[in-house]
Amino acid sequence: MIPLFARVLVLDNGETAVTIICLDMVSPWFPEVREKLVRDFGMARVLVNCSHTH
C-alpha cells in the first residue's frame, strides 16, 4: 500500500484566516470536507488542491 500525504497551511493575520490543503488524491467528498472545516473549526476560506499522478 502506498501512503497518502496531506499538507495544510493556515495563514492568519488576526482578522482573516485562509486554509490551503494539498492532497495527493482525488475524491468526490471534498465539498463535505470543506463544510466540516467551516462547521467544526470556523474556517470559511478553504482551498483544497489535489494531484493524482502515477
VEXKOLMAR-871844 format. One record per atom (N, C-alpha, C): residue in one letter; x, y, z; residue number from 0. Coordinates in Angstrom, 2 decimals, always signed. Each point is the difference from the previous one (the first is absolute). Layout:
BEGIN
r aa = A | x = X | y = Y | z = Z | i = NUM
...
//
This chain:
BEGIN
r aa = M | x = +0.83 | y = -1.17 | z = +0.00 | i = 0
r aa = M | x = -0.83 | y = +1.17 | z = +0.00 | i = 0
r aa = M | x = +0.88 | y = +1.25 | z = +0.00 | i = 0
r aa = I | x = -0.33 | y = +0.96 | z = -0.85 | i = 1
r aa = I | x = +0.76 | y = +1.24 | z = -0.11 | i = 1
r aa = I | x = -0.60 | y = +1.03 | z = +0.95 | i = 1
r aa = P | x = +0.81 | y = +0.64 | z = +0.85 | i = 2
r aa = P | x = -0.55 | y = +0.99 | z = +0.93 | i = 2
r aa = P | x = -0.47 | y = +1.25 | z = -0.75 | i = 2
r aa = L | x = -1.05 | y = +0.60 | z = +0.51 | i = 3
r aa = L | x = -0.51 | y = +1.26 | z = -0.53 | i = 3
r aa = L | x = +0.41 | y = +1.11 | z = +0.95 | i = 3
r aa = F | x = +0.22 | y = +1.17 | z = -0.55 | i = 4
r aa = F | x = +0.46 | y = +1.12 | z = +0.81 | i = 4
r aa = F | x = -0.95 | y = +1.17 | z = -0.14 | i = 4
r aa = A | x = -0.09 | y = +0.77 | z = +1.06 | i = 5
r aa = A | x = -0.74 | y = +1.26 | z = +0.00 | i = 5
r aa = A | x = +0.87 | y = +1.05 | z = +0.65 | i = 5
r aa = R | x = -0.03 | y = +1.18 | z = -0.58 | i = 6
r aa = R | x = +0.70 | y = +1.14 | z = +0.60 | i = 6
r aa = R | x = -1.01 | y = +1.12 | z = +0.16 | i = 6
r aa = V | x = +0.09 | y = +0.69 | z = +1.11 | i = 7
r aa = V | x = -0.93 | y = +1.08 | z = +0.29 | i = 7
r aa = V | x = +0.79 | y = +1.24 | z = +0.39 | i = 7
r aa = L | x = -0.41 | y = +1.12 | z = -0.57 | i = 8
r aa = L | x = +0.59 | y = +1.29 | z = +0.34 | i = 8
r aa = L | x = -1.14 | y = +0.92 | z = +0.40 | i = 8
r aa = V | x = +0.10 | y = +0.58 | z = +1.18 | i = 9
r aa = V | x = -0.99 | y = +0.98 | z = +0.46 | i = 9
r aa = V | x = +0.70 | y = +1.34 | z = +0.13 | i = 9
r aa = L | x = -0.49 | y = +0.98 | z = -0.72 | i = 10
r aa = L | x = +0.53 | y = +1.36 | z = +0.07 | i = 10
r aa = L | x = -1.03 | y = +0.84 | z = +0.74 | i = 10
r aa = D | x = +0.43 | y = +0.70 | z = +1.04 | i = 11
r aa = D | x = -0.93 | y = +0.76 | z = +0.84 | i = 11
r aa = D | x = +0.67 | y = +1.32 | z = +0.39 | i = 11
r aa = N | x = -0.65 | y = +1.10 | z = -0.34 | i = 12
r aa = N | x = +0.56 | y = +1.31 | z = +0.35 | i = 12
r aa = N | x = -0.70 | y = +0.60 | z = +1.22 | i = 12
r aa = G | x = -0.78 | y = -0.80 | z = +0.71 | i = 13
r aa = G | x = -0.72 | y = +0.48 | z = +1.16 | i = 13
r aa = G | x = -1.43 | y = +0.41 | z = -0.30 | i = 13
r aa = E | x = -0.29 | y = +0.27 | z = -1.26 | i = 14
r aa = E | x = -1.35 | y = +0.35 | z = -0.41 | i = 14
r aa = E | x = -0.59 | y = -1.03 | z = -0.95 | i = 14
r aa = T | x = +0.83 | y = -0.51 | z = -0.89 | i = 15
r aa = T | x = -0.44 | y = -0.94 | z = -1.02 | i = 15
r aa = T | x = +0.94 | y = -1.19 | z = -0.03 | i = 15
r aa = A | x = -0.57 | y = -1.20 | z = -0.07 | i = 16
r aa = A | x = +0.81 | y = -1.21 | z = -0.11 | i = 16
r aa = A | x = -0.33 | y = -0.70 | z = -1.32 | i = 16
r aa = V | x = +1.02 | y = -0.50 | z = -0.66 | i = 17
r aa = V | x = -0.15 | y = -0.75 | z = -1.24 | i = 17
r aa = V | x = +0.67 | y = -1.34 | z = +0.20 | i = 17
r aa = T | x = -0.68 | y = -1.08 | z = -0.38 | i = 18
r aa = T | x = +0.54 | y = -1.34 | z = +0.14 | i = 18
r aa = T | x = +0.20 | y = -0.60 | z = -1.38 | i = 18
r aa = I | x = +1.20 | y = -0.51 | z = -0.26 | i = 19
r aa = I | x = +0.32 | y = -0.66 | z = -1.26 | i = 19
r aa = I | x = +0.35 | y = -1.45 | z = +0.34 | i = 19
r aa = I | x = -0.71 | y = -0.93 | z = -0.63 | i = 20
r aa = I | x = +0.21 | y = -1.43 | z = +0.22 | i = 20
r aa = I | x = +0.45 | y = -0.62 | z = -1.30 | i = 20
r aa = C | x = +1.13 | y = -0.69 | z = +0.02 | i = 21
r aa = C | x = +0.53 | y = -0.68 | z = -1.17 | i = 21
r aa = C | x = -0.03 | y = -1.51 | z = +0.25 | i = 21
r aa = L | x = -0.68 | y = -0.72 | z = -0.87 | i = 22
r aa = L | x = -0.14 | y = -1.45 | z = +0.13 | i = 22
r aa = L | x = +0.52 | y = -0.68 | z = -1.25 | i = 22
r aa = D | x = +0.58 | y = -1.19 | z = +0.16 | i = 23
r aa = D | x = +0.46 | y = -0.74 | z = -1.17 | i = 23
r aa = D | x = -1.03 | y = -1.08 | z = -0.38 | i = 23
r aa = M | x = -1.24 | y = +0.41 | z = -0.06 | i = 24
r aa = M | x = -1.08 | y = -0.88 | z = -0.42 | i = 24
r aa = M | x = -1.16 | y = +0.86 | z = -0.49 | i = 24
r aa = V | x = -0.91 | y = -0.62 | z = -0.69 | i = 25
r aa = V | x = -1.19 | y = +0.69 | z = -0.50 | i = 25
r aa = V | x = -1.21 | y = -0.75 | z = +0.52 | i = 25
r aa = S | x = -0.98 | y = +0.73 | z = +0.51 | i = 26
r aa = S | x = -1.17 | y = -0.64 | z = +0.57 | i = 26
r aa = S | x = -1.22 | y = +0.88 | z = -0.17 | i = 26
r aa = P | x = -1.17 | y = -0.60 | z = -0.15 | i = 27
r aa = P | x = -1.22 | y = +0.80 | z = -0.15 | i = 27
r aa = P | x = -0.52 | y = +0.59 | z = +1.31 | i = 27
r aa = W | x = +0.60 | y = -0.31 | z = +1.14 | i = 28
r aa = W | x = -0.52 | y = +0.47 | z = +1.28 | i = 28
r aa = W | x = +0.63 | y = +1.30 | z = +0.50 | i = 28
r aa = F | x = +0.73 | y = +0.72 | z = -0.83 | i = 29
r aa = F | x = +0.63 | y = +1.25 | z = +0.46 | i = 29
r aa = F | x = -0.99 | y = +1.06 | z = +0.44 | i = 29
r aa = P | x = -1.19 | y = +0.14 | z = -0.64 | i = 30
r aa = P | x = -0.97 | y = +0.96 | z = +0.55 | i = 30
r aa = P | x = -0.38 | y = -0.32 | z = +1.45 | i = 30
r aa = E | x = -0.09 | y = -1.27 | z = +0.35 | i = 31
r aa = E | x = -0.31 | y = -0.39 | z = +1.38 | i = 31
r aa = E | x = +1.13 | y = +0.40 | z = +0.94 | i = 31
r aa = V | x = +1.24 | y = -0.16 | z = -0.45 | i = 32
r aa = V | x = +1.15 | y = +0.38 | z = +0.82 | i = 32
r aa = V | x = -0.03 | y = +1.50 | z = +0.25 | i = 32
r aa = R | x = -0.25 | y = +0.78 | z = -1.04 | i = 33
r aa = R | x = -0.06 | y = +1.46 | z = +0.15 | i = 33
r aa = R | x = -1.11 | y = +0.38 | z = +0.97 | i = 33
r aa = E | x = -1.18 | y = -0.60 | z = -0.13 | i = 34
r aa = E | x = -1.11 | y = +0.29 | z = +0.92 | i = 34
r aa = E | x = +0.37 | y = -0.33 | z = +1.45 | i = 34
r aa = K | x = +0.69 | y = -1.11 | z = +0.21 | i = 35
r aa = K | x = +0.41 | y = -0.38 | z = +1.35 | i = 35
r aa = K | x = +1.01 | y = +0.99 | z = +0.58 | i = 35
r aa = L | x = +0.93 | y = +0.48 | z = -0.82 | i = 36
r aa = L | x = +0.97 | y = +0.99 | z = +0.48 | i = 36
r aa = L | x = -0.69 | y = +1.30 | z = +0.41 | i = 36
r aa = V | x = -0.99 | y = +0.41 | z = -0.78 | i = 37
r aa = V | x = -0.74 | y = +1.22 | z = +0.35 | i = 37
r aa = V | x = -0.79 | y = -0.23 | z = +1.29 | i = 37
r aa = R | x = -0.71 | y = -1.12 | z = +0.07 | i = 38
r aa = R | x = -0.87 | y = -0.29 | z = +1.15 | i = 38
r aa = R | x = +0.81 | y = -0.22 | z = +1.29 | i = 38
r aa = D | x = +1.03 | y = -0.83 | z = -0.07 | i = 39
r aa = D | x = +0.71 | y = -0.40 | z = +1.22 | i = 39
r aa = D | x = +1.12 | y = +0.96 | z = +0.41 | i = 39
r aa = F | x = +0.61 | y = +0.70 | z = -0.98 | i = 40
r aa = F | x = +1.16 | y = +0.82 | z = +0.32 | i = 40
r aa = F | x = -0.14 | y = +1.46 | z = -0.40 | i = 40
r aa = G | x = -1.12 | y = +0.36 | z = -0.64 | i = 41
r aa = G | x = -0.21 | y = +1.39 | z = -0.40 | i = 41
r aa = G | x = +0.89 | y = +0.45 | z = -1.14 | i = 41
r aa = M | x = +0.51 | y = -0.92 | z = -0.79 | i = 42
r aa = M | x = +0.88 | y = +0.34 | z = -1.12 | i = 42
r aa = M | x = -0.86 | y = +0.26 | z = -1.24 | i = 42
r aa = A | x = -0.32 | y = +1.26 | z = -0.24 | i = 43
r aa = A | x = -0.90 | y = +0.36 | z = -1.09 | i = 43
r aa = A | x = +0.73 | y = +0.09 | z = -1.35 | i = 43
r aa = R | x = +1.28 | y = +0.23 | z = +0.03 | i = 44
r aa = R | x = +0.77 | y = +0.13 | z = -1.24 | i = 44
r aa = R | x = +0.92 | y = -1.21 | z = -0.13 | i = 44
r aa = V | x = -0.44 | y = -0.97 | z = -0.79 | i = 45
r aa = V | x = +0.72 | y = -1.26 | z = -0.13 | i = 45
r aa = V | x = +0.23 | y = -0.30 | z = -1.47 | i = 45
r aa = L | x = +1.23 | y = -0.33 | z = -0.35 | i = 46
r aa = L | x = +0.35 | y = -0.43 | z = -1.35 | i = 46
r aa = L | x = +0.53 | y = -1.42 | z = +0.12 | i = 46
r aa = V | x = -0.62 | y = -0.93 | z = -0.74 | i = 47
r aa = V | x = +0.48 | y = -1.38 | z = -0.03 | i = 47
r aa = V | x = +0.63 | y = -0.22 | z = -1.36 | i = 47
r aa = N | x = +1.28 | y = -0.35 | z = +0.00 | i = 48
r aa = N | x = +0.75 | y = -0.26 | z = -1.22 | i = 48
r aa = N | x = +0.33 | y = -1.47 | z = -0.06 | i = 48
r aa = C | x = -0.28 | y = -0.64 | z = -1.12 | i = 49
r aa = C | x = +0.23 | y = -1.45 | z = -0.12 | i = 49
r aa = C | x = +0.89 | y = -0.30 | z = -1.19 | i = 49
r aa = S | x = +0.79 | y = -1.01 | z = +0.15 | i = 50
r aa = S | x = +0.79 | y = -0.51 | z = -1.12 | i = 50
r aa = S | x = -0.16 | y = -1.51 | z = -0.02 | i = 50
r aa = H | x = +0.02 | y = -0.53 | z = -1.17 | i = 51
r aa = H | x = -0.10 | y = -1.46 | z = -0.15 | i = 51
r aa = H | x = +0.95 | y = -0.40 | z = -1.12 | i = 51
r aa = T | x = +1.11 | y = -0.56 | z = +0.38 | i = 52
r aa = T | x = +0.99 | y = -0.40 | z = -0.99 | i = 52
r aa = T | x = +0.34 | y = -1.46 | z = +0.16 | i = 52
r aa = H | x = +0.46 | y = -0.57 | z = -1.05 | i = 53
r aa = H | x = +0.42 | y = -1.42 | z = +0.03 | i = 53
r aa = H | x = +1.48 | y = -0.08 | z = -0.26 | i = 53
//
